[in-house]
Amino acid sequence: MIRIDVYADIICPWGYIGEHPLHAALQKAPELETDVVLRPFQLDPTAVAPLPVLDYLRRKFGPRAEATRWGSACMRRE
């Protein structure tokens, strides 16, 4: 049995994007016995109060937050 620990922040779209190729690769090798364990990782431990995601991203990244919003919209289409 191969155990794969995946550390990801649930707010980060890259974790979601990276999960698909992992599962696709595992499907190509069905003879491997694997156990994928998802583990939390907080990208910004200094965050104190909950904010709407786009407001938080604007504070953190400024004008680049709009690009993140576009990426999030693309992920919701699946």
C-alpha positions as CSV (number, residue, x, y, z in Angstrom):
1,M,0.0,0.0,0.0
2,I,1.3,3.4,-1.0
3,R,0.1,6.3,1.2
4,I,0.0,9.7,-0.4
5,D,-0.4,12.6,2.0
6,V,-1.7,15.7,0.2
7,Y,-1.3,19.0,2.2
8,A,-3.5,21.8,0.8
9,D,-5.3,24.9,1.9
10,I,-9.0,24.6,1.0
11,I,-9.1,28.3,-0.1
12,C,-6.2,27.8,-2.6
13,P,-7.3,26.9,-6.1
14,W,-3.9,25.3,-6.9
15,G,-4.6,22.4,-4.5
16,Y,-7.8,21.7,-6.4
17,I,-6.1,22.0,-9.7
18,G,-3.3,19.7,-8.7
19,E,-5.6,17.0,-7.3
20,H,-7.1,16.1,-10.7
21,P,-3.7,15.0,-12.3
22,L,-2.9,13.0,-9.2
23,H,-6.2,11.0,-9.4
24,A,-5.8,10.7,-13.2
25,A,-2.3,9.2,-12.7
26,L,-3.5,6.8,-10.1
27,Q,-6.3,5.6,-12.5
28,K,-3.7,4.8,-15.1
29,A,-2.0,2.4,-12.6
30,P,-4.9,0.4,-11.1
31,E,-2.4,-2.3,-10.0
32,L,-1.1,0.1,-7.3
33,E,-2.8,0.1,-4.0
34,T,-2.9,3.6,-2.8
35,D,-4.4,5.6,0.1
36,V,-4.7,9.3,-0.6
37,V,-5.0,11.3,2.7
38,L,-6.0,14.9,2.4
39,R,-4.5,17.1,5.1
40,P,-5.2,20.7,5.9
41,F,-2.5,23.4,5.5
42,Q,-3.3,27.0,6.3
43,L,-1.5,29.3,3.8
44,D,-2.1,32.5,5.9
45,P,-2.1,31.7,9.6
46,T,-2.2,35.5,10.3
47,A,-5.8,35.7,9.0
48,V,-8.0,36.6,12.0
49,A,-11.5,37.4,10.9
50,P,-13.6,35.7,8.2
51,L,-14.0,37.8,5.1
52,P,-15.7,37.2,1.8
53,V,-13.0,35.5,-0.4
54,L,-12.7,38.3,-2.9
55,D,-12.3,41.0,-0.2
56,Y,-9.6,38.9,1.4
57,L,-7.8,38.5,-1.9
58,R,-8.0,42.2,-2.7
59,R,-6.4,43.0,0.7
60,K,-3.7,40.4,0.2
61,F,-2.9,40.8,-3.6
62,G,-4.4,44.1,-4.6
63,P,-5.3,44.4,-8.3
64,R,-4.1,40.8,-8.9
65,A,-7.2,39.6,-7.0
66,E,-9.3,40.0,-10.2
67,A,-7.2,37.3,-11.9
68,T,-7.8,34.9,-9.0
69,R,-11.6,35.6,-9.2
70,W,-11.5,34.6,-12.9
71,G,-9.6,31.4,-12.0
72,S,-12.2,30.5,-9.4
73,A,-15.0,31.1,-11.8
74,C,-13.4,28.7,-14.3
75,M,-13.1,26.0,-11.6
76,R,-16.8,26.3,-10.8
77,R,-17.8,25.5,-14.4
78,E,-16.7,21.9,-14.0
